[in-house]
Amino acid sequence: MSSPAQFTRRLLLGSAAATPAAALLTSTPANAAADRGRPPRDLSSELLDEWSTAPGAHPLIPDISHAGYRGGERPRRPRTVANVKDFGARPGVDAAAAFTAALRYAGERGGGTVVVPAGTYRLDSPLWIHWSNVVLRGAGQNRTILHFTKPLEESYRPNLQPSLQSRWSWTGGQIWVMPAERKAKSEAEDYATSEGWLLGDTLASVGAASRGQRTLLVDSTEHLAAGDLVVLETDNPPDAGVLKHLTGDVAGASNYDWPTKAPQLTAGSGGQYIQYASLQWPVRIEAVLGERLVRLAQPLRYDLRPSWPSRLREIGPTVHDVGIEALTIRNELRPMTIHNRHPGSNGLCFQAVHDCWADDVRVENCDLGFGFTTTKAVTLTNVAVGGRSAHHSFACRMQSHDNLVDGFEIEQFTVPLPSGALHHGLNLEGLSAGNVWRRGQMAEGTFDTHRAMPFENVRTDITLVNNGRVGGSAASGPLFGARIAHWNVRITGGSPYAIHLADVAPRSVTVALQGLTSAGSGLPRDFQGDLENATYLLGAPAAVPDLYAAQRNCS
């Protein structure tokens, strides 16, 4: 393959899961065609057609057609059962107890909508939602304001690491959706160890299968039923075979220093993220096909091989079908701290939950705006981050999968970043996969990847200035796994930083990146040699403007 700086593109034909790429189409750079007076060939439709022949098995493009609440469905909103004013909420006084009582009332009765009428409500402590089927609904972003007066460090509990970095810099929310059991375990461990699912029993062992496959051979279907959400758990061998596979098996992955610079998926192995004892992907069972076969609701994201023991497990304590709607979370305006010392002036955090949503929600004056920490199939629509400068506007971490952020804005900060602080933007990290950001406007931030090898994620149909910075400790593993797609992205500030992936991301694709004034990602390269990635339509719009919408239309 030619140098990435030459913007050479490669189109691999055929199913990589079934056979090696038997055919290879190499096209001239898009800008070369334009120089000859002809418009560049638009290969976005051809790429989509190729993907549609084997969704889930394309060598460069991930299957994101199942992202979001219940695979892309509209949320089901329960009937109204409570009004916070009936529980004593009044503007001007601390209403946290009244909100908590109303949420508990709905939750302990099996769910329902808690209404928050127009007004500004003072809250001196965070709101926890530990129950499924509960919706907190205001009267609109500009009409219902929840004004949180204290950060989590003061209103909940201190959370400094030994390094004096605050964990509230990247997790936690003033509204925090999380099962009570997860909260209790985290508090018992002082938030210092695992943040993931509290998995239950093993339901079945799983045989070998290929990426893109939906039918699995199991040792027994006795404990499995159609509609169940289970966790597919896969062990990584000592040779880091699973991690190498998640790079697309590019040649350079064999020479990477896995034992000391990666989330090994084996506790105590030397990487920073020792909590990754296994690769865990929640997936719904669509059908049980006799005594030994099950069909999944979406294609496998990676191979299952005999040397990588895999099993289906109970997801454990969780929360689902929780919605936050039509309100603003406003933090008391405080100066932003230096990097990673943030006290937790945060917004909305989903943790160890699935099939939840937020709609028409704005977060102001935050350290972290919207957070996914070990989540599955959460949808955010029509959301915004504004006010003074933030640390993470959006964070997606700790094996969070198949979440959808649809229609979002990061507003221009009213108070700019102080010296010693960083803003990231759209964060991905920690073996998270299948996540989508689409239809966005970003006056601040970049496409941030915080290491620990996220894979198969997409940012599509987004306009941004591109002024943020990528983060993550070098001890936390590679920046990218395979099949990261940046599709139809318009950069108004000219910089390709962290968005043009040709020189850093294995088996990934950049399509219709517009507005560049220079080349190169500006990021360190983890894997040497041919990354087997591709760039198409550099400097030109795409006939297929939104990869998520296009895949949904093909499904």
Wavefront OBJ file of the C-alpha trace (Angstrom):
o trace
v 0.000 0.000 0.000
v 1.190 3.502 -0.725
v 1.966 5.994 1.987
v -1.159 7.254 3.851
v 0.011 10.822 3.195
v -0.686 10.215 -0.518
v -4.346 9.576 0.340
v -4.307 6.262 -1.496
v -7.511 4.252 -1.105
v -8.046 0.531 -1.059
v -11.391 -1.163 -1.474
v -11.425 -4.749 -0.275
v -14.028 -6.920 -1.957
v -15.648 -9.996 -0.516
v -16.243 -11.217 3.022
v -13.161 -11.064 5.206
v -14.834 -13.394 7.688
v -15.292 -16.120 5.091
v -12.183 -15.873 2.930
v -9.138 -13.641 2.529
v -9.716 -10.657 0.251
v -9.558 -12.305 -3.176
v -10.004 -9.159 -5.189
v -8.484 -5.725 -4.777
v -9.628 -2.462 -6.315
v -7.193 0.430 -6.127
v -8.428 3.827 -7.260
v -6.613 7.068 -7.822
v -6.775 9.770 -5.137
v -9.895 11.907 -5.168
v -7.915 15.109 -5.532
v -6.048 13.706 -8.569
v -9.306 13.317 -10.489
v -10.322 16.839 -9.537
v -6.955 18.149 -10.814
v -7.744 16.697 -14.245
v -10.985 18.674 -14.352
v -13.255 15.747 -13.510
v -15.224 15.324 -10.298
v -13.873 12.566 -8.039
v -15.505 9.180 -8.304
v -17.983 8.751 -5.444
v -17.342 5.311 -4.008
v -19.555 5.763 -0.938
v -22.512 4.035 -2.623
v -20.267 1.206 -3.797
v -18.906 0.784 -0.282
v -22.424 0.618 1.102
v -23.491 -1.921 -1.527
v -20.463 -4.030 -0.682
v -21.210 -3.822 3.051
v -24.845 -4.831 2.464
v -23.840 -8.174 0.911
v -22.499 -9.353 4.290
v -23.397 -6.940 7.112
v -21.100 -7.496 10.047
v -18.323 -9.068 7.982
v -16.942 -6.187 5.895
v -13.178 -5.809 6.465
v -13.314 -2.013 6.951
v -16.872 -0.928 7.746
v -18.609 -1.897 11.001
v -22.258 -2.875 11.244
v -23.915 -0.073 13.238
v -27.459 -0.709 12.041
v -28.457 -2.061 15.474
v -27.177 0.896 17.533
v -29.463 2.593 19.995
v -32.438 1.816 22.206
v -33.673 -1.716 21.462
v -31.721 -1.825 18.242
v -33.001 1.518 16.940
v -36.622 1.560 18.092
v -38.439 4.584 19.481
v -38.610 4.592 23.287
v -41.836 3.479 24.924
v -42.885 6.195 27.381
v -44.930 5.032 30.389
v -47.954 6.843 31.784
v -47.565 9.710 34.250
v -47.636 8.563 37.873
v -46.094 11.444 39.817
v -45.444 15.179 39.837
v -42.428 16.395 41.799
v -44.475 19.267 43.214
v -46.801 16.754 44.867
v -43.748 15.501 46.793
v -42.761 18.959 47.993
v -40.538 20.321 45.210
v -40.585 24.113 45.162
v -38.434 26.591 43.247
v -35.771 28.266 45.373
v -35.274 25.540 48.014
v -33.367 22.245 47.885
v -35.700 19.879 46.052
v -33.424 16.803 45.947
v -35.440 14.911 48.576
v -38.705 15.628 46.757
v -37.300 14.490 43.402
v -35.884 11.345 44.998
v -39.209 10.524 46.653
v -41.087 10.951 43.364
v -38.610 8.765 41.467
v -38.758 6.102 44.157
v -42.558 6.218 44.136
v -42.580 5.530 40.385
v -39.847 2.907 40.539
v -41.303 0.876 43.368
v -44.633 0.680 41.525
v -43.123 -0.853 38.428
v -42.335 2.383 36.620
v -43.987 5.480 35.241
v -43.321 9.074 34.238
v -42.353 11.674 36.838
v -43.323 15.144 35.644
v -41.252 18.233 36.436
v -43.255 21.390 35.616
v -41.592 24.493 34.223
v -39.351 26.363 36.639
v -35.883 26.352 38.147
v -35.332 23.775 40.883
v -32.395 23.894 43.267
v -30.757 20.540 44.040
v -27.930 20.227 46.571
v -27.181 16.545 45.840
v -27.334 14.190 42.842
v -30.411 12.278 41.702
v -30.161 8.486 41.451
v -32.439 6.364 39.297
v -32.135 2.730 40.395
v -35.410 1.451 38.917
v -36.405 0.348 35.438
v -39.240 1.906 33.410
v -38.928 5.332 35.063
v -38.994 8.543 33.007
v -38.094 11.980 34.377
v -39.756 14.527 32.072
v -39.579 18.298 32.174
v -41.445 20.915 30.165
v -38.565 21.627 27.740
v -34.882 22.542 27.799
v -35.595 26.223 28.248
v -38.472 25.794 30.691
v -37.387 23.163 33.243
v -33.996 23.866 34.835
v -32.420 21.573 37.424
v -29.787 23.745 39.114
v -27.223 21.613 40.951
v -25.365 23.733 43.492
v -22.485 21.389 44.358
v -20.202 19.017 42.426
v -20.110 15.309 43.286
v -16.907 15.759 45.281
v -18.880 17.829 47.807
v -22.434 16.534 47.525
v -21.727 12.794 47.222
v -18.185 11.635 48.107
v -14.514 12.406 47.358
v -13.081 10.309 44.553
v -9.389 11.061 44.188
v -7.012 8.382 42.943
v -3.564 7.951 44.551
v -2.247 10.010 41.633
v -4.511 12.864 42.859
v -6.615 12.610 39.715
v -10.346 12.737 40.376
v -12.435 9.965 38.846
v -15.286 12.452 38.625
v -13.312 13.934 35.729
v -14.644 11.148 33.486
v -17.568 9.423 35.175
v -20.588 10.108 37.357
v -23.592 12.385 36.913
v -25.811 14.822 38.733
v -28.484 12.529 37.326
v -27.053 9.036 37.584
v -28.885 6.003 36.188
v -27.373 2.890 37.767
v -28.588 -0.240 39.565
v -28.439 0.045 43.343
v -26.250 -3.065 43.549
v -23.636 -1.489 41.267
v -23.617 1.684 43.367
v -23.205 -0.300 46.595
v -20.305 -2.336 45.209
v -18.559 0.742 43.849
v -18.871 2.494 47.192
v -17.564 -0.572 49.039
v -14.521 -0.550 46.743
v -14.206 3.248 46.980
v -14.660 3.370 43.193
v -11.091 2.090 42.872
v -11.563 -1.158 40.914
v -14.135 -2.569 38.500
v -16.907 -0.400 37.074
v -18.428 -3.053 34.826
v -21.435 -5.360 34.843
v -22.081 -7.481 37.937
v -22.411 -10.625 35.854
v -24.481 -13.591 36.980
v -24.340 -17.304 36.238
v -22.986 -18.928 33.096
v -25.941 -19.928 30.916
v -24.113 -21.807 28.152
v -20.686 -22.400 26.654
v -20.256 -21.192 23.076
v -18.455 -22.869 20.189
v -16.310 -21.355 17.455
v -17.879 -18.795 15.125
v -16.835 -16.101 12.654
v -17.299 -12.361 12.822
v -20.587 -11.462 11.125
v -22.246 -14.747 12.069
v -25.578 -14.656 13.932
v -26.181 -18.333 14.708
v -24.139 -19.781 17.576
v -23.542 -23.363 18.639
v -23.898 -23.753 22.417
v -23.612 -26.727 24.718
v -27.223 -26.313 25.838
v -30.147 -23.929 25.337
v -31.870 -25.024 28.552
v -31.312 -21.649 30.253
v -31.775 -19.445 27.168
v -34.937 -17.888 25.739
v -35.853 -15.610 22.856
v -35.723 -11.971 23.932
v -33.112 -12.495 26.668
v -30.295 -9.967 26.886
v -27.180 -11.957 27.793
v -23.471 -11.170 27.894
v -21.122 -12.926 25.501
v -17.867 -13.196 27.453
v -14.587 -14.161 25.767
v -11.241 -14.847 27.462
v -8.039 -13.471 26.001
v -5.125 -15.973 25.797
v -1.583 -15.206 27.001
v -0.504 -14.351 23.440
v -3.122 -11.541 23.338
v -4.841 -13.266 20.425
v -8.190 -11.596 21.064
v -6.630 -8.147 21.174
v -4.653 -8.772 17.976
v -7.870 -9.907 16.337
v -9.595 -6.691 17.409
v -6.980 -4.775 15.404
v -8.176 -6.581 12.291
v -5.177 -8.913 12.591
v -2.901 -6.398 10.864
v 0.728 -7.470 10.749
v 1.935 -4.712 13.068
v -0.238 -5.993 15.928
v 2.116 -8.964 16.373
v 4.984 -6.648 17.315
v 3.032 -4.481 19.745
v 4.085 -4.667 23.400
v 0.851 -6.213 24.652
v 2.075 -7.368 28.101
v 2.980 -3.881 29.335
v 1.000 -1.448 27.183
v -2.510 -2.783 26.809
v -5.714 -3.782 28.598
v -4.780 -7.469 28.670
v -8.225 -8.791 29.537
v -6.383 -10.742 32.229
v -6.423 -9.288 35.727
v -3.029 -8.218 37.028
v -1.334 -8.450 33.637
v 0.420 -5.101 33.766
v -1.888 -2.787 31.816
v -3.564 0.134 33.529
v -7.037 -1.291 33.062
v -6.776 -4.485 35.090
v -10.578 -4.586 35.339
v -10.766 -5.982 31.792
v -10.692 -9.612 32.861
v -12.633 -10.527 29.710
v -14.172 -9.067 26.589
v -17.872 -8.612 27.367
v -20.540 -7.846 24.774
v -24.231 -7.792 25.746
v -26.418 -9.140 22.951
v -30.059 -10.129 22.684
v -31.137 -13.649 21.709
v -33.541 -13.473 18.798
v -34.466 -17.156 18.696
v -33.660 -20.526 20.233
v -33.249 -23.110 17.468
v -33.508 -26.449 19.185
v -31.233 -27.835 21.893
v -27.865 -26.545 20.626
v -28.370 -23.417 18.501
v -29.346 -19.821 19.169
v -29.747 -16.901 16.780
v -28.539 -13.455 17.871
v -30.367 -10.213 17.149
v -27.218 -8.745 15.556
v -24.032 -10.086 13.953
v -20.981 -11.054 15.984
v -18.389 -8.261 16.201
v -15.394 -10.618 16.445
v -14.416 -14.236 15.904
v -14.919 -16.887 18.549
v -12.076 -19.398 18.357
v -11.446 -22.675 20.206
v -8.409 -21.192 21.983
v -10.513 -18.282 23.276
v -13.064 -19.786 25.703
v -16.441 -18.063 25.342
v -19.704 -18.304 27.218
v -23.104 -16.665 27.594
v -23.739 -15.214 31.063
v -26.555 -13.496 32.909
v -26.154 -9.746 32.722
v -26.701 -9.408 36.482
v -28.303 -6.425 38.264
v -29.161 -3.732 35.749
v -31.657 -0.998 34.907
v -33.506 -0.544 31.607
v -36.116 1.659 29.937
v -35.200 4.787 31.868
v -35.665 8.111 30.093
v -34.624 11.698 30.861
v -36.505 14.272 28.793
v -37.076 17.965 28.132
v -34.937 19.684 30.746
v -31.615 21.400 31.427
v -29.054 20.192 33.948
v -27.314 23.362 35.110
v -24.272 23.219 37.352
v -23.378 26.134 39.590
v -20.834 28.155 37.638
v -17.384 27.452 39.061
v -13.945 27.931 37.504
v -12.689 24.918 35.587
v -9.787 23.085 37.214
v -6.588 21.795 35.669
v -6.773 18.519 33.755
v -8.216 15.521 35.666
v -8.729 17.369 38.962
v -12.381 18.073 38.228
v -14.735 17.836 41.230
v -17.710 16.459 39.300
v -19.868 19.298 38.015
v -21.324 16.675 35.724
v -24.488 16.069 33.752
v -26.175 12.747 32.961
v -24.429 9.388 33.442
v -25.690 5.932 32.485
v -23.824 3.051 34.133
v -24.380 -0.727 33.965
v -27.705 -0.179 32.171
v -29.262 -1.035 28.831
v -32.024 0.274 26.574
v -32.362 3.731 28.105
v -32.566 7.188 26.533
v -32.356 10.945 26.898
v -34.169 13.401 24.642
v -34.169 17.209 24.549
v -31.611 17.553 27.355
v -29.002 20.278 27.766
v -26.071 20.244 30.228
v -24.425 23.514 31.325
v -21.162 24.369 33.097
v -19.978 20.779 33.265
v -16.824 18.760 33.730
v -18.515 15.730 32.085
v -21.667 16.303 30.059
v -23.091 12.916 29.048
v -21.457 9.659 30.153
v -21.744 6.011 29.110
v -19.940 3.691 31.550
v -20.561 0.021 30.701
v -23.821 0.513 28.832
v -25.692 -1.195 26.020
v -28.122 0.365 23.541
v -28.659 3.805 25.066
v -29.931 6.564 22.765
v -29.382 10.301 23.196
v -31.364 12.569 20.856
v -31.387 16.360 20.570
v -28.844 16.888 23.335
v -26.448 19.776 23.935
v -23.481 20.760 26.098
v -22.966 24.467 26.773
v -21.859 27.115 29.228
v -18.277 27.267 30.463
v -15.545 24.978 29.158
v -15.901 21.229 29.734
v -13.470 18.322 30.127
v -15.499 15.563 28.457
v -18.615 16.732 26.649
v -19.398 13.085 25.828
v -17.644 10.033 27.296
v -18.095 6.417 26.160
v -15.982 4.028 28.212
v -15.566 0.689 29.995
v -16.903 -1.649 27.296
v -19.947 0.438 26.381
v -21.579 -0.948 23.258
v -24.112 -0.056 20.570
v -25.075 3.371 21.920
v -26.422 6.124 19.645
v -26.024 9.906 19.936
v -28.317 11.384 17.300
v -28.621 15.148 16.814
v -26.172 16.763 19.243
v -24.355 20.039 19.778
v -21.279 21.140 21.669
v -21.750 24.887 21.887
v -18.971 27.451 21.894
v -17.824 27.808 25.479
v -18.868 30.998 27.274
v -15.730 30.710 29.434
v -12.725 29.315 27.521
v -10.339 26.619 28.739
v -7.891 27.856 31.379
v -4.186 27.027 31.270
v -3.530 23.418 32.261
v -6.981 22.158 31.211
v -8.075 20.055 28.210
v -11.343 19.529 26.388
v -11.739 16.289 24.471
v -15.124 16.160 22.731
v -16.540 12.807 21.566
v -14.715 10.281 23.732
v -14.307 6.563 22.993
v -12.220 4.153 25.059
v -11.986 0.837 26.810
v -12.895 -1.823 24.197
v -16.175 -0.043 23.443
v -17.779 -1.022 20.124
v -20.743 -0.290 17.886
v -21.252 3.283 19.097
v -22.479 6.037 16.766
v -22.426 9.840 16.811
v -24.419 11.398 13.971
v -25.933 14.705 12.859
v -23.756 16.829 15.133
v -22.444 20.374 15.436
v -19.247 20.917 17.430
v -17.934 24.418 18.128
v -15.534 22.764 20.593
v -13.664 19.467 20.769
v -12.417 16.693 18.518
v -13.023 12.987 17.865
v -11.296 11.840 21.037
v -10.004 8.297 21.489
v -8.708 7.612 25.007
v -6.887 4.346 24.274
v -7.722 0.861 25.583
v -8.609 0.072 21.973
v -12.203 0.959 21.069
v -13.205 -0.771 17.835
v -16.057 -0.725 15.286
v -17.358 2.786 16.065
v -18.663 5.513 13.737
v -18.880 9.310 13.630
v -20.972 10.444 10.670
v -22.534 13.640 9.235
v -20.829 16.008 11.677
v -19.552 19.585 11.345
v -16.816 20.721 13.727
v -14.077 23.287 14.221
v -11.752 20.545 15.549
v -9.951 22.259 18.413
v -9.904 19.567 21.117
v -7.225 17.113 22.208
v -7.014 13.322 22.421
v -6.202 11.857 25.848
v -5.421 8.591 27.579
v -2.363 7.119 29.242
v 0.172 5.388 26.989
v 0.013 2.492 29.482
v -3.624 1.916 28.548
v -3.132 0.226 25.201
v -3.631 1.212 21.553
v -5.638 4.226 20.462
v -7.655 2.280 17.902
v -8.867 -1.175 17.133
v -10.264 -2.088 13.722
v -13.134 -0.602 11.759
v -13.351 2.948 13.012
v -15.310 4.932 10.393
v -15.337 8.725 10.017
v -17.919 9.361 7.311
v -18.953 12.714 5.799
v -17.233 15.021 8.278
v -16.904 18.763 7.655
v -14.007 20.552 9.378
v -14.274 24.336 9.495
v -10.926 24.877 11.220
v -8.814 23.026 8.643
v -7.035 20.554 10.931
v -7.159 16.789 10.273
v -6.047 16.073 13.854
v -7.542 12.807 15.212
v -10.074 12.645 12.363
v -8.112 11.632 9.266
v -7.240 8.066 10.264
v -4.994 6.893 7.407
v -1.751 6.922 9.397
v -2.986 5.457 12.709
v -6.131 3.289 12.649
v -5.943 -0.366 11.489
v -8.549 -1.695 9.061
v -10.497 1.572 9.268
v -12.045 3.950 6.762
v -12.302 7.716 6.250
v -14.947 8.840 3.757
v -15.726 12.395 2.581
v -13.561 14.320 5.011
v -13.904 17.957 3.954
v -12.184 21.244 4.760
v -8.621 20.083 5.424
v -5.656 22.388 5.004
v -3.013 19.764 5.953
v -2.513 16.000 6.255
v -1.773 13.558 9.071
v -3.642 12.660 12.243
v -1.031 14.134 14.583
v -1.368 11.025 16.788
v 1.282 8.472 17.769
v 1.250 5.286 15.747
v 0.770 2.066 17.714
v 1.143 -0.462 14.886
v 3.899 -0.444 12.270
v 3.607 -1.610 8.676
v 0.536 -1.718 6.458
v -2.556 -0.729 8.438
v -4.823 -1.963 5.617
v -7.103 1.054 5.942
v -8.602 3.333 3.311
v -9.500 6.932 2.512
v -12.184 7.908 -0.022
v -13.488 11.214 -1.379
v -11.033 13.390 0.483
v -12.221 16.977 0.105
v -15.581 16.041 -1.425
v -19.071 15.305 -0.060
v -20.465 11.795 -0.292
v -23.532 10.530 -2.128
v -24.212 8.552 1.048
v -24.142 11.377 3.635
v -24.930 9.376 6.779
v -23.593 5.841 7.271
v -26.001 5.009 10.094
v -29.107 6.054 8.144
v -27.852 4.245 5.063
v -27.256 1.000 6.949
v -30.663 1.230 8.621
v -32.294 1.672 5.213
v -30.480 -1.433 3.954
v -31.591 -3.553 6.908
l 1 2 3 4 5 6 7 8 9 10 11 12 13 14 15 16 17 18 19 20 21 22 23 24 25 26 27 28 29 30 31 32 33 34 35 36 37 38 39 40 41 42 43 44 45 46 47 48 49 50 51 52 53 54 55 56 57 58 59 60 61 62 63 64 65 66 67 68 69 70 71 72 73 74 75 76 77 78 79 80 81 82 83 84 85 86 87 88 89 90 91 92 93 94 95 96 97 98 99 100 101 102 103 104 105 106 107 108 109 110 111 112 113 114 115 116 117 118 119 120 121 122 123 124 125 126 127 128 129 130 131 132 133 134 135 136 137 138 139 140 141 142 143 144 145 146 147 148 149 150 151 152 153 154 155 156 157 158 159 160 161 162 163 164 165 166 167 168 169 170 171 172 173 174 175 176 177 178 179 180 181 182 183 184 185 186 187 188 189 190 191 192 193 194 195 196 197 198 199 200 201 202 203 204 205 206 207 208 209 210 211 212 213 214 215 216 217 218 219 220 221 222 223 224 225 226 227 228 229 230 231 232 233 234 235 236 237 238 239 240 241 242 243 244 245 246 247 248 249 250 251 252 253 254 255 256 257 258 259 260 261 262 263 264 265 266 267 268 269 270 271 272 273 274 275 276 277 278 279 280 281 282 283 284 285 286 287 288 289 290 291 292 293 294 295 296 297 298 299 300 301 302 303 304 305 306 307 308 309 310 311 312 313 314 315 316 317 318 319 320 321 322 323 324 325 326 327 328 329 330 331 332 333 334 335 336 337 338 339 340 341 342 343 344 345 346 347 348 349 350 351 352 353 354 355 356 357 358 359 360 361 362 363 364 365 366 367 368 369 370 371 372 373 374 375 376 377 378 379 380 381 382 383 384 385 386 387 388 389 390 391 392 393 394 395 396 397 398 399 400 401 402 403 404 405 406 407 408 409 410 411 412 413 414 415 416 417 418 419 420 421 422 423 424 425 426 427 428 429 430 431 432 433 434 435 436 437 438 439 440 441 442 443 444 445 446 447 448 449 450 451 452 453 454 455 456 457 458 459 460 461 462 463 464 465 466 467 468 469 470 471 472 473 474 475 476 477 478 479 480 481 482 483 484 485 486 487 488 489 490 491 492 493 494 495 496 497 498 499 500 501 502 503 504 505 506 507 508 509 510 511 512 513 514 515 516 517 518 519 520 521 522 523 524 525 526 527 528 529 530 531 532 533 534 535 536 537 538 539 540 541 542 543 544 545 546 547 548 549 550 551 552 553 554 555
